[in-house]
Amino acid sequence: MPFCPDCGTEISEDTRFCPECGLPLAVGEAVKGKSKKKVVGIIVACTIAIIAAIVLISVKPWERVYTLSVSVNPPQAGFVSPSSGEYESGVQVTLTASPASGYTFDHWSGSTSGTTSTITITMDSDKSLTAHFETTPTVPEVLFSDDFSDEAGVWDTFSDENGSVFYQNGWLHLINYTTATTDTGTYAHQHFTDFILEVETTLVGGTDENWHSVACRLKDGYNYYGFAISAEGDYLISRFIGGDQVLLAGPTYSTHIKQGQDVINLIRIECIGSNLNLSVNGHLLEEVIDATFTGGDVALVSTSWGGSFTEIAFDNIVVSEP
């Protein structure tokens, strides 16, 4: 059935004038297959499509807005400036990561990476960045140290029937005779409560049956803690009260102790509260708990358990805060 091409009204094939709009119709001018409502719908749809295209064309890429998301790991370690926000496309944003007390900046991760605390990014898409921080390593305060290069140091030097203490080639030597009635020891004339002590020690002469000892929290020559190793590879921790020895650990053999003459062992002692720890050459050997003594002096001690004598040398003692 034909339709008027102007208003879409249905007409007969032999009609020369549209009964709706009155316009003349030429032969073959009628439109077939479309109703008036359908034509209107097509016009509306085309109009909407044109408007949408115009809107899309009008939003230029450089006028788009992107989101920047910023986080900190761990959350309490610092902050980033500027923080999260929205930015137009193409905008360059400079971010600065600032650490909190006790932390240092480490690196960025996410949409970009880097190891400098300040970084610049271009907002050409949504971005997500995380600033990573690490705890600042603390250097313990050194309370006392001596490399034994100054023979006018704090240590007592002497020679008697039991042994001797003397400086030689930058080491402090302690000799104890087998016939001695007491150990050979020398004091630092200091006072410490909680501390970490490290000192190098070596067997210079005599038999392996000996003890290289460090006395800590020493009240006097009869009341203190003793940490000792031998050139045979044994160790022990003792408490002396009124001169009477009570073993808190050992004697125990350890492969971490270097044996024999002219080898150096590094002794590390931790006296922190009632915790008493002994390590040798970087290996923890024993942990004990005892609260008898809370503070005192330190001393270096040499003890002979056989042979004619025992000569022990000490070097590079350092006492620091825990």
Summary of the structure (lengths in Angstrom):
residues: 322
radius of gyration: 44.9
end to end distance: 102.8
largest distance: 148.8
contacts: 950
relative contact order: 0.13
helix: 9%
strand: 53%
